Amino acid sequence: MESAFPLRSSSLLFLLLLPSLSLLHPPPQATASPLSETKALLHLKSTLHDPSRALHSWATLHNSTTTSPCSWLGITCTNSRITELSLPRAGLVGTLDALDFSALPSLTVVSLRRNFLTGAIPAAIANLSGLVSLDLAHNRLSGTLPTSLATLSLLVKLDLSANELTGEIIPAIFANWTRLTYLRLEQNRLTGNIPTEIRHLSSLRTLRLSDNQLGGPIPRELGDLKSLVRLDLNSNNFTGSIPRSLGNLTRLTLLCIEENQISGNLPPELGNLVQLGEIGMSMNHLTGSIPSSVGNLSNLYALFLDTNQLSGPIPDEIGGLESLELLVLSQNSLAGPIPPSIGNLSQLILFYINQNGISGGLPPELGKLANLENLNFASNLLAGSIPSSFGNLTQLNILYLLYNQLTGPIPHELGNLGNLQTLILSNNSLTGPIPSSFEKLTQLEVLYLAFNQISGSIPSYLGNMTTLQSLSLHRNQISGTIPRELGNLVNLTDLIISDNQISGSIPPSLGNLTNLSELV
């Protein structure tokens, strides 16, 4: 998964520094003339489809080819020479084949992102020997990465993401990019391994290779990139274990390796990455326990370890991550109790541990999670009663406690959860009546209490909960009649009340439920 937080500040910083980067690394002495620059751009224009007329200003006066293009849209000049070509989101359609790169030797910045460019990246782009930034992201470029890119030794930023590039990353491409700080190749169709030569990118701060078809092991040489701040390898076919050398990347704020075929344990060395804000390792084959060293990551706001084969307890040390907002440990083989220290995570918004083997009771300390919006503890071995302190979770939108071994009555205090939209307590051993306090749950859309031992009658006030879309009271010990007030629930699509001790006839008012697709 990709995090938006670190990107905004880094992108702004890069834009602020870009002019100074051009001055620090000036291009070689230009040999082409202003006339040849003008002709090159006009020739490119003649081959592009420009439905939004972004290139309308690209014209000469009275057929004079001596007119300077420095006033044209998207063109920036320094000392009357073209240094920047920037036309993002211009709606341009066509290829770059017609552009004579040799006629534009002073170019330091090329940004044509979010157009409709097709075809291959021309090998002749190597003629732009002074290029500092190349951004062709979000087009439809195809073919392989030209090896000639390796000659662009002054390159600081390269973004070719969201295209249709194929083939392998040639090791030689990394040979001269010692100044490169920003490399984005995600959302393409690249195959093969990450070359070990990536260790030469000693200035790299951002590396995003997600959503490709890359495979093989994650090279331990990534641990040599000591300047790295963001590493995103999501949605590829990487195998093997997580290199311990990643523990050397002490500046890292984002580490995403989700949706691969990574196996082995989580290295304890990850605890060295004290700047980390987000860890994403979902949907792999990770085994072993969650290392206690994760408790060192005091800046962590998101921890995604779901859909693996992790075992052992939830470390008590996680309760020390006071910046944590998102904690997802679902679909593993975790066991043992929920640490009461989790109640210290005052910033927590989402907490998922469903589909594990978590046992013991629900700690009352969870009631201190005042910012919690989503709580999913479904399909575990949780026992005991639902703590009354859950009534303090007033920001809660979703509460899933189904498929556990919970007993006792439903706490009256759950009626305080005025923002609750989904409440699923099915498949437990809960007893007693549906609390009268539920009348206050005016935002509720889904209420599932099926497969319990709930008694009493169906409350007539349920008819006032007009946002309700799905109501399941199946397989309980509910008695009495069906309240005619249920006919007010015009948004109801599912009403499942079978296998109870309900008597009497079906109220005619249920005929008002025109959206009903299931009545059992």
C-alpha positions as CSV (number, residue, x, y, z in Angstrom):
1,M,0.0,0.0,0.0
2,E,1.1,3.6,-0.9
3,S,1.2,6.4,1.7
4,A,0.3,9.9,0.7
5,F,1.9,11.7,3.7
6,P,5.6,11.4,2.9
7,L,5.1,12.2,-0.8
8,R,3.6,15.7,-0.4
9,S,6.5,17.2,1.5
10,S,9.2,15.5,-0.5
11,S,7.7,16.5,-3.8
12,L,7.5,20.1,-2.7
13,L,11.1,20.1,-1.5
14,F,12.3,18.7,-4.8
15,L,10.5,21.4,-6.8
16,L,12.0,24.0,-4.6
17,L,15.5,22.6,-5.0
18,L,15.2,21.9,-8.7
19,P,16.5,25.3,-10.0
20,S,19.5,25.1,-7.7
21,L,20.2,21.6,-8.9
22,S,20.3,22.9,-12.5
23,L,22.9,25.5,-11.5
24,L,25.0,23.1,-9.5
25,H,25.2,20.7,-12.5
26,P,25.0,22.9,-15.7
27,P,24.7,21.0,-18.9
28,P,27.6,20.8,-21.3
29,Q,28.2,23.7,-23.6
30,A,25.3,23.7,-26.1
31,T,26.2,23.2,-29.7
32,A,22.7,23.6,-31.3
33,S,21.3,27.0,-32.1
34,P,18.1,28.7,-31.1
35,L,16.9,28.2,-34.6
36,S,17.4,24.4,-34.4
37,E,15.6,24.4,-31.0
38,T,12.6,26.1,-32.5
39,K,12.5,23.8,-35.5
40,A,12.7,20.7,-33.3
41,L,9.7,21.8,-31.2
42,L,7.6,22.8,-34.2
43,H,8.3,19.5,-35.8
44,L,7.2,17.7,-32.7
45,K,4.0,19.8,-32.6
46,S,3.3,18.8,-36.2
47,T,3.2,15.1,-35.2
48,L,1.1,15.4,-32.1
49,H,-2.6,15.4,-31.8
50,D,-3.5,18.4,-29.6
51,P,-7.3,18.4,-29.0
52,S,-7.0,20.8,-26.1
53,R,-4.9,23.3,-28.1
54,A,-2.2,23.3,-25.4
55,L,0.4,24.0,-28.2
56,H,-1.5,26.9,-29.7
57,S,1.2,29.3,-28.7
58,W,3.8,27.2,-30.4
59,A,4.0,29.2,-33.6
60,T,6.2,31.7,-35.3
61,L,5.2,35.2,-36.5
62,H,4.8,35.8,-40.2
63,N,6.4,32.4,-40.9
64,S,9.7,33.6,-39.3
65,T,11.6,30.7,-37.8
66,T,13.8,33.1,-35.8
67,T,11.0,33.8,-33.4
68,S,12.1,32.7,-29.9
69,P,10.0,29.9,-28.3
70,C,10.8,31.2,-24.8
71,S,7.3,32.6,-24.5
72,W,5.6,29.4,-25.6
73,L,3.4,27.5,-23.1
74,G,5.5,24.9,-21.2
75,I,8.8,26.3,-22.3
76,T,11.4,27.9,-19.9
77,C,14.6,29.5,-21.1
78,T,17.8,30.5,-19.5
79,N,20.0,32.9,-21.5
80,S,17.7,32.4,-24.5
81,R,18.2,28.6,-24.5
82,I,15.5,26.2,-23.8
83,T,16.1,24.5,-20.4
84,E,12.7,23.2,-19.5
85,L,9.9,21.5,-21.4
86,S,6.9,21.1,-19.1
87,L,3.5,20.2,-20.4
88,P,1.7,17.9,-17.8
89,R,-1.9,17.1,-18.3
90,A,-2.0,18.8,-21.7
91,G,-4.0,16.1,-23.4
92,L,-1.2,15.5,-26.0
93,V,-1.6,12.3,-28.1
94,G,1.3,10.7,-30.1
95,T,4.9,9.6,-29.8
96,L,8.2,11.2,-29.0
97,D,9.8,9.7,-32.1
98,A,9.8,13.0,-34.0
99,L,11.6,15.0,-31.3
100,D,15.2,15.8,-32.2
101,F,16.8,15.6,-28.8
102,S,20.2,16.6,-30.2
103,A,18.7,20.0,-31.0
104,L,17.8,20.7,-27.4
105,P,21.2,20.2,-25.6
106,S,20.4,22.7,-22.8
107,L,17.3,20.9,-21.5
108,T,17.5,20.1,-17.8
109,V,13.8,19.3,-17.1
110,V,11.3,17.4,-19.2
111,S,7.9,16.8,-17.7
112,L,5.2,15.4,-20.0
113,R,3.3,13.4,-17.3
114,R,-0.4,12.5,-17.6
115,N,-0.7,12.8,-21.4
116,F,-1.5,10.1,-23.9
117,L,2.0,9.4,-25.3
118,T,2.5,6.0,-26.8
119,G,5.4,4.2,-28.4
120,A,8.9,3.6,-26.9
121,I,11.1,6.0,-25.0
122,P,13.5,7.1,-27.8
123,A,17.1,5.9,-27.2
124,A,18.1,9.4,-28.5
125,I,17.0,10.9,-25.2
126,A,20.6,10.2,-24.2
127,N,21.5,13.3,-26.2
128,L,20.1,15.3,-23.3
129,S,23.3,15.0,-21.3
130,G,22.4,17.8,-19.0
131,L,19.0,16.4,-18.0
132,V,18.3,16.7,-14.3
133,S,14.6,15.6,-14.2
134,L,12.7,13.4,-16.6
135,D,9.0,12.8,-15.8
136,L,7.0,10.8,-18.3
137,A,4.6,9.2,-15.8
138,H,1.0,8.3,-16.5
139,N,1.2,7.9,-20.2
140,R,1.0,4.8,-22.4
141,L,4.6,4.4,-23.3
142,S,5.7,0.8,-24.1
143,G,8.8,-1.1,-24.9
144,T,11.8,-1.6,-22.7
145,L,13.9,0.8,-20.6
146,P,16.5,2.1,-23.1
147,T,20.0,1.4,-21.9
148,S,21.0,4.9,-23.2
149,L,19.3,6.3,-20.0
150,A,22.4,5.2,-18.2
151,T,24.4,8.0,-19.8
152,L,22.3,10.7,-18.1
153,S,24.7,11.1,-15.3
154,L,23.3,14.3,-13.9
155,L,19.8,12.8,-13.5
156,V,18.2,13.6,-10.1
157,K,14.6,12.6,-10.8
158,L,13.3,9.8,-13.1
159,D,9.6,9.1,-13.1
160,L,8.3,6.6,-15.7
161,S,5.5,5.2,-13.5
162,A,2.0,4.2,-14.8
163,N,3.0,3.3,-18.3
164,E,3.2,0.0,-20.2
165,L,6.9,-0.6,-20.1
166,T,8.1,-4.2,-20.3
167,G,11.3,-6.2,-20.1
168,E,14.0,-6.4,-17.5
169,I,15.8,-3.6,-15.6
170,I,19.2,-3.8,-17.3
171,P,22.0,-3.7,-14.6
172,A,24.0,-1.2,-16.7
173,I,21.3,1.4,-16.3
174,F,22.3,2.1,-12.8
175,A,26.0,2.6,-13.5
176,N,26.1,6.5,-13.6
177,W,23.1,7.5,-11.6
178,T,25.0,8.6,-8.4
179,R,23.0,11.8,-8.2
180,L,19.6,10.2,-8.6
181,T,17.4,10.8,-5.6
182,Y,13.9,9.9,-7.0
183,L,13.2,6.7,-9.1
184,R,9.6,5.7,-9.8
185,L,8.9,2.8,-12.2
186,E,5.7,1.5,-10.6
187,Q,2.6,0.4,-12.5
188,N,4.3,-1.0,-15.5
189,R,5.0,-4.6,-16.7
190,L,8.6,-4.9,-15.8
191,T,10.0,-8.4,-15.3
192,G,13.1,-10.0,-14.0
193,N,15.1,-9.3,-10.8
194,I,16.2,-6.0,-9.2
195,P,19.8,-5.9,-10.3
196,T,22.3,-5.9,-7.4
197,E,24.0,-2.9,-9.2
198,I,21.2,-0.8,-7.6
199,R,23.8,-0.3,-4.8
200,H,25.4,2.4,-7.0
201,L,22.4,4.7,-6.4
202,S,24.0,6.1,-3.3
203,S,21.9,9.3,-3.3
204,L,18.5,7.6,-3.7
205,R,15.7,8.7,-1.4
206,T,12.6,7.3,-3.1
207,L,12.4,3.9,-4.8
208,R,9.0,2.8,-6.1
209,L,8.8,-0.4,-8.1
210,S,5.3,-1.6,-7.1
211,D,2.7,-3.1,-9.4
212,N,5.1,-4.8,-11.8
213,Q,6.0,-8.4,-12.5
214,L,9.4,-8.3,-10.8
215,G,10.6,-11.5,-9.1
216,G,13.5,-13.2,-7.4
217,P,14.8,-12.2,-4.0
218,I,14.9,-8.7,-2.6
219,P,18.6,-7.8,-3.0
220,R,20.4,-7.3,0.2
221,E,22.2,-4.5,-1.6
222,L,19.2,-2.3,-1.0
223,G,20.6,-2.1,2.5
224,D,23.5,0.0,1.1
225,L,21.2,2.8,0.1
226,K,21.6,4.7,3.4
227,S,19.8,7.8,2.1
228,L,16.6,5.9,1.2
229,V,13.4,7.3,2.7
230,R,10.7,5.5,0.8
231,L,10.8,1.9,-0.4
232,D,7.7,0.5,-2.2
233,L,7.9,-3.0,-3.7
234,N,4.2,-3.9,-3.4
235,S,2.4,-6.2,-5.8
236,N,5.2,-8.1,-7.5
237,N,6.4,-11.7,-7.4
238,F,9.4,-11.3,-5.0
239,T,10.4,-14.5,-3.2
240,G,12.7,-15.4,-0.4
241,S,13.1,-13.6,2.9
242,I,13.3,-9.9,3.9
243,P,17.0,-9.0,4.0
244,R,18.3,-8.2,7.4
245,S,20.3,-5.4,5.7
246,L,17.1,-3.4,5.4
247,G,17.7,-2.7,9.1
248,N,20.5,-0.3,7.9
249,L,18.0,2.1,6.3
250,T,17.6,4.2,9.3
251,R,16.1,7.2,7.4
252,L,13.3,5.0,6.0
253,T,9.7,6.4,6.6
254,L,7.9,4.0,4.2
255,L,8.5,0.3,3.8
256,C,5.9,-1.6,1.6
257,I,6.4,-5.1,0.4
258,E,2.7,-6.1,0.2
259,E,1.3,-8.7,-2.1
260,N,4.4,-10.7,-2.9
261,Q,5.6,-14.2,-2.1
262,I,8.0,-13.3,0.7
263,S,8.6,-16.0,3.3
264,G,10.6,-16.4,6.5
265,N,10.5,-14.3,9.6
266,L,10.2,-10.6,10.2
267,P,13.8,-9.6,10.9
268,P,14.3,-8.1,14.4
269,E,16.5,-5.5,12.7
270,L,13.4,-3.7,11.5
271,G,13.3,-2.3,15.0
272,N,16.3,-0.1,13.9
273,L,14.1,1.9,11.5
274,V,12.9,4.4,14.1
275,Q,11.8,6.9,11.5
276,L,9.3,4.5,9.9
277,G,5.8,5.8,9.6
278,E,4.3,2.9,7.6
279,I,5.0,-0.8,7.3
280,G,3.1,-2.8,4.7
281,M,3.8,-6.5,4.5
282,S,0.3,-7.9,3.9
283,M,-0.4,-10.8,1.6
284,N,2.8,-12.7,1.8
285,H,3.9,-16.0,3.4
286,L,5.6,-14.6,6.5
287,T,6.0,-17.0,9.4
288,G,7.2,-16.8,13.0
289,S,6.3,-14.2,15.6
290,I,6.0,-10.4,15.4
291,P,9.4,-9.3,16.9
292,S,9.2,-7.3,20.1
293,S,11.6,-4.8,18.5
294,V,8.7,-3.3,16.6
295,G,8.0,-1.5,19.8
296,N,11.0,0.8,19.0
297,L,9.1,2.3,16.0
298,S,7.7,5.3,17.9
299,N,6.8,7.2,14.7
300,L,4.8,4.4,13.2
301,Y,1.2,5.3,12.2
302,A,0.4,2.3,10.1
303,L,1.2,-1.4,10.5
304,F,-0.2,-3.9,8.0
305,L,0.8,-7.5,8.6
306,D,-2.4,-9.2,7.6
307,T,-2.8,-12.3,5.4
308,N,0.4,-14.1,6.3
309,Q,1.2,-17.1,8.5
310,L,2.4,-15.2,11.6
311,S,2.1,-17.0,14.9
312,G,2.7,-16.4,18.6
313,P,1.2,-13.5,20.6
314,I,0.6,-9.9,19.8
315,P,3.6,-8.3,21.4
316,D,2.9,-6.2,24.5
317,E,5.4,-3.6,23.1
318,I,2.9,-2.6,20.3
319,G,1.1,-0.8,23.1
320,G,4.0,1.7,23.2
321,L,3.4,2.9,19.6
322,E,1.6,6.0,20.6
323,S,1.4,7.4,17.0
324,L,-0.3,4.3,15.6
325,E,-3.5,4.9,13.7
326,L,-3.9,1.8,11.7
327,L,-3.2,-1.7,13.1
328,V,-4.1,-4.6,10.8
329,L,-3.1,-8.1,11.9
330,S,-5.9,-10.1,10.3
331,Q,-5.8,-13.6,8.7
332,N,-2.7,-15.0,10.5
333,S,-2.3,-17.6,13.2
334,L,-1.7,-15.3,16.1
335,A,-2.6,-16.7,19.5
336,G,-2.8,-15.6,23.1
337,P,-4.7,-12.6,24.6
338,I,-5.1,-9.0,23.4
339,P,-2.5,-7.1,25.4
340,P,-4.2,-4.5,27.7
341,S,-1.4,-2.1,26.6
342,I,-3.3,-1.7,23.3
343,G,-5.5,0.7,25.3
344,N,-2.6,3.2,25.3
345,L,-2.9,3.7,21.5
346,S,-4.9,6.9,21.8
347,Q,-4.5,7.7,18.1
348,L,-5.8,4.4,16.9
349,I,-8.5,4.7,14.2
350,L,-8.6,1.1,12.8
351,F,-7.9,-2.1,14.6
352,Y,-8.3,-5.5,12.8
353,I,-7.2,-8.8,14.3
354,N,-10.0,-11.0,12.7
355,Q,-9.4,-14.6,11.6
356,N,-6.7,-15.5,14.1
357,G,-6.6,-17.7,17.2
358,I,-6.7,-14.8,19.7
359,S,-8.2,-16.0,23.0
360,G,-9.0,-14.6,26.5
361,G,-11.3,-11.8,27.3
362,L,-11.8,-8.4,25.7
363,P,-9.6,-6.0,27.8
364,P,-11.7,-3.2,29.4
365,E,-8.7,-0.9,28.5
366,L,-9.9,-1.0,24.9
367,G,-12.5,1.5,26.0
368,K,-9.8,4.2,26.1
369,L,-9.4,4.1,22.3
370,A,-11.5,7.3,21.9
371,N,-10.6,7.8,18.3
372,L,-11.4,4.3,17.1
373,E,-13.7,4.1,14.1
374,N,-13.3,0.5,12.9
375,L,-12.9,-2.6,15.2
376,N,-12.9,-6.1,13.7
377,F,-12.2,-9.0,16.1
378,A,-14.3,-11.6,14.2
379,S,-13.4,-15.3,14.0
380,N,-11.2,-15.7,17.0
381,L,-11.5,-17.6,20.3
382,L,-12.5,-14.6,22.5
383,A,-14.5,-15.4,25.5
384,G,-16.2,-13.6,28.4
385,S,-18.5,-10.6,28.2
386,I,-18.3,-7.5,26.2
387,P,-16.9,-4.8,28.5
388,S,-19.2,-1.9,29.3
389,S,-16.2,0.4,28.5
390,F,-16.9,-0.2,24.9
391,G,-19.6,2.4,25.3
392,N,-16.9,5.0,25.4
393,L,-15.9,4.3,21.8
394,T,-18.2,7.1,20.5
395,Q,-16.4,7.5,17.2
396,L,-16.9,3.8,16.2
397,N,-18.5,3.2,12.8
398,I,-18.0,-0.5,12.6
399,L,-17.9,-3.2,15.3
400,Y,-17.4,-6.8,14.3
401,L,-17.3,-9.4,17.2
402,L,-18.9,-12.3,15.3
403,Y,-17.7,-15.9,15.5
404,N,-16.2,-15.9,19.0
405,Q,-17.2,-17.4,22.3
406,L,-18.6,-14.3,24.0
407,T,-21.2,-14.7,26.7
408,G,-23.4,-12.6,28.9
409,P,-25.7,-9.7,28.0
410,I,-25.2,-7.1,25.3
411,P,-24.0,-4.0,27.3
412,H,-26.5,-1.3,27.6
413,E,-23.6,1.1,27.1
414,L,-23.3,0.2,23.4
415,G,-26.3,2.5,22.9
416,N,-23.9,5.4,23.4
417,L,-22.2,4.6,20.0
418,G,-24.2,7.2,18.1
419,N,-21.9,7.0,15.0
420,L,-22.3,3.2,14.7
421,Q,-23.3,2.1,11.2
422,T,-22.5,-1.7,11.4
423,L,-22.9,-3.9,14.5
424,I,-22.3,-7.6,14.0
425,L,-22.3,-9.8,17.1
426,S,-23.5,-13.0,15.4
427,N,-22.3,-16.5,16.3
428,N,-21.5,-16.1,20.0
429,S,-23.4,-17.2,23.1
430,L,-24.8,-13.8,24.1
431,T,-27.9,-13.8,26.4
432,G,-30.5,-11.4,27.6
433,P,-32.7,-8.9,25.6
434,I,-31.8,-6.5,22.9
435,P,-30.9,-3.4,25.0
436,S,-33.5,-0.6,25.0
437,S,-30.5,1.8,24.6
438,F,-30.2,0.7,21.0
439,E,-32.9,3.1,20.2
440,K,-30.2,5.8,20.2
441,L,-28.3,4.1,17.3
442,T,-29.9,6.3,14.7
443,Q,-27.1,5.8,12.1
444,L,-27.2,2.0,12.2
445,E,-27.4,0.4,8.8
446,V,-26.5,-3.3,9.6
447,L,-27.5,-5.1,12.8
448,Y,-26.6,-8.8,13.0
449,L,-27.3,-10.6,16.3
450,A,-28.0,-14.1,14.8
451,F,-26.8,-17.4,16.3
452,N,-26.9,-16.3,20.0
453,Q,-29.2,-17.0,22.9
454,I,-30.9,-13.6,22.9
455,S,-34.3,-13.5,24.6
456,G,-37.1,-11.1,25.0
457,S,-39.1,-9.5,22.2
458,I,-38.2,-7.6,19.0
459,P,-38.2,-4.0,20.2
460,S,-40.8,-1.8,18.5
461,Y,-38.3,1.1,18.5
462,L,-36.4,-0.7,15.7
463,G,-39.0,0.8,13.4
464,N,-37.6,4.2,14.1
465,M,-34.1,3.2,12.8
466,T,-34.9,4.2,9.3
467,T,-31.3,4.0,8.1
468,L,-31.4,0.2,8.8
469,Q,-30.7,-1.9,5.6
470,S,-30.1,-5.3,7.0
471,L,-31.5,-6.9,10.2
472,S,-30.6,-10.4,11.3
473,L,-32.0,-11.9,14.5
474,H,-31.9,-15.5,13.3
475,R,-31.4,-18.5,15.6
476,N,-32.1,-16.9,19.0
477,Q,-34.7,-17.3,21.7
478,I,-36.7,-14.2,20.8
479,S,-40.4,-14.4,21.5
480,G,-43.5,-12.3,21.0
481,T,-44.9,-10.9,17.8
482,I,-43.4,-9.0,14.9
483,P,-43.8,-5.3,15.6
484,R,-45.8,-3.5,12.9
485,E,-43.4,-0.6,13.3
486,L,-40.9,-2.6,11.2
487,G,-42.9,-1.5,8.2
488,N,-41.3,1.9,8.6
489,L,-37.9,0.5,7.6
490,V,-38.2,1.5,3.9
491,N,-34.5,1.0,3.3
492,L,-34.5,-2.6,4.6
493,T,-33.2,-5.2,2.1
494,D,-32.8,-8.2,4.5
495,L,-35.0,-9.2,7.4
496,I,-34.0,-12.5,8.9
497,I,-35.9,-13.5,12.1
498,S,-36.4,-17.2,11.6
499,D,-35.7,-20.0,14.1
500,N,-37.0,-18.1,17.1
501,Q,-40.1,-18.4,19.2
502,I,-42.0,-15.6,17.4
503,S,-45.8,-16.0,17.3
504,G,-48.7,-14.2,15.6
505,S,-49.0,-13.2,12.0
506,I,-46.9,-11.1,9.7
507,P,-48.0,-7.5,10.0
508,P,-49.5,-6.0,6.8
509,S,-47.2,-3.0,7.2
510,L,-44.3,-5.1,6.0
511,G,-45.8,-4.7,2.6
512,N,-44.2,-1.2,2.6
513,L,-40.8,-2.7,2.5
514,T,-40.4,-2.5,-1.3
515,N,-36.6,-2.9,-1.2
516,L,-36.8,-6.1,0.7
517,S,-35.0,-9.0,-1.1
518,E,-34.9,-11.5,1.7
519,L,-37.5,-12.2,4.3
520,V,-36.9,-15.3,6.5
